[in-house]
């Protein structure tokens, strides 16, 4: 069953808050377009690895590793786009 972008976005944000122990953050606090690393949410490479595994489990889509993953992990928007596209072509 295909999920809408909105459903994926909501589940992804809930997953990020629960899996990454984002102190004091709620899913609605995470901005769709802000960077996940550095200035944005301030995630690090370990967070990315944990998030990738969680996304693969929850959504059943593959997240590439290394440089291929960088554009996918740019923001919530790019992650949602990857998940929706991957599920549509599955």
C-alpha positions in Angstrom: 0.0 0.0 0.0 1.4 3.4 -1.0 1.6 6.0 1.7 1.2 9.7 1.0 4.1 12.1 1.4 2.3 13.5 4.5 2.0 10.1 6.1 5.7 9.3 5.4 6.7 12.7 6.7 4.9 12.3 9.9 6.1 8.8 10.5 9.7 9.8 9.6 9.6 12.7 12.1 8.2 10.4 14.9 10.9 7.9 14.1 13.6 10.5 14.2 12.5 11.8 17.6 12.1 8.3 19.1 15.3 6.7 17.6 17.7 9.6 17.9 16.8 10.8 21.4 16.3 14.4 20.2 16.2 16.1 23.5 13.1 18.2 24.0 12.1 17.9 20.3 8.7 16.9 19.1 8.0 15.7 15.6 6.3 19.0 14.7 9.5 20.9 15.8 11.5 19.3 13.0 11.5 21.6 9.9 11.0 19.8 6.6 13.6 21.8 4.7 16.3 22.5 7.4 19.5 20.5 7.2 19.7 17.4 9.3 23.4 17.9 10.0 25.4 20.8 11.3 23.3 24.0 11.7 20.0 22.2 11.4 19.2 19.3 13.7 22.9 18.7 14.4 22.9 15.0 13.6 26.2 13.2 13.2 27.3 10.1 11.2 26.2 7.7 13.9 22.8 9.3 13.9 22.7 8.9 10.2 23.5 5.2 10.4 20.9 4.6 13.1 18.3 6.6 11.1 19.1 4.7 7.9 18.6 1.3 9.7 15.4 2.5 11.3 14.0 3.8 8.0 14.9 0.5 6.2 13.0 -1.4 9.0 10.0 0.9 9.2 9.5 1.7 5.5 11.2 -1.3 3.8 13.3 0.8 1.6 17.1 0.7 1.0 19.2 3.6 2.0 22.5 3.7 0.1 25.8 4.2 2.1 28.6 6.7 1.9 28.5 9.5 -0.6 25.3 8.3 -2.3 23.4 8.8 1.0 24.5 12.5 1.4 21.8 14.1 -0.8 19.2 11.8 0.6 20.0 12.9 4.2 20.0 16.6 3.3 16.7 17.2 4.9 13.3 15.7 5.9 12.1 16.6 2.4 14.8 14.7 0.6 14.3 11.6 2.9 10.6 11.6 2.3 11.2 11.9 -1.5 13.6 8.9 -1.4 11.2 6.8 0.7 8.1 7.6 -1.5 10.0 7.1 -4.7 11.5 3.8 -3.5 8.2 2.4 -2.4 6.5 3.5 -5.6 9.1 1.5 -7.7 9.1 -1.5 -5.4 
